[in-house]
């Protein structure tokens, strides 16, 4: 999944925000230069960063 614009990013976040639980939420995208958190606390990270870091799920 590549996120070329704000509309696509919003689409990806909507489905996660509809889930009312306390689990960590993460969006893995193909072209993200550096991991960052949205205002809602969702981690957005790149595919290669996610795959290369064995502790990527723990860092949420």
LINSULWO-V119161 format. One record per pair of residues at least 4 apart in sequence whose C-alpha atoms are under 7 Angstrom apart, sorted by the first residue. I is the first residue (numbers start at 1). J is the second residue. D is the distance in Angstrom with one decimal. If there is no record, write none. Layout:
i={I,I}
j={J,J}
d={D,D}
//
This chain:
i={1,1,2,2,2,3,3,3,4,5,6,7,8,9,10,13,14,16,24,25,25,26,26,26,27,27,27,28,28,28,28,29,29,29,30,30,31,32,32,33,34,35,35,35,35,36,36,36,37,37,37,37,38,38,43,45,45,46,47,48,49,50,55}
j={29,30,29,30,31,8,9,29,8,9,10,11,12,13,14,17,18,25,60,42,43,42,43,44,43,44,45,44,45,46,47,45,46,47,46,47,46,45,46,46,45,43,44,45,46,43,44,45,41,42,43,44,42,43,60,49,50,50,51,52,53,56,59}
d={5.3,5.8,5.5,5.1,6.0,5.7,5.9,6.8,6.8,6.5,6.1,6.2,6.3,6.3,6.1,6.1,6.3,6.9,6.6,5.2,6.5,5.4,4.7,5.9,6.2,4.8,6.4,6.0,5.2,5.6,5.6,6.2,4.9,5.5,5.5,5.1,6.0,6.1,4.7,6.9,6.6,7.0,5.6,4.3,6.7,5.8,5.4,6.6,5.5,5.4,4.5,6.0,5.3,6.5,6.8,6.8,6.7,6.2,6.2,5.9,6.1,5.8,6.5}
//
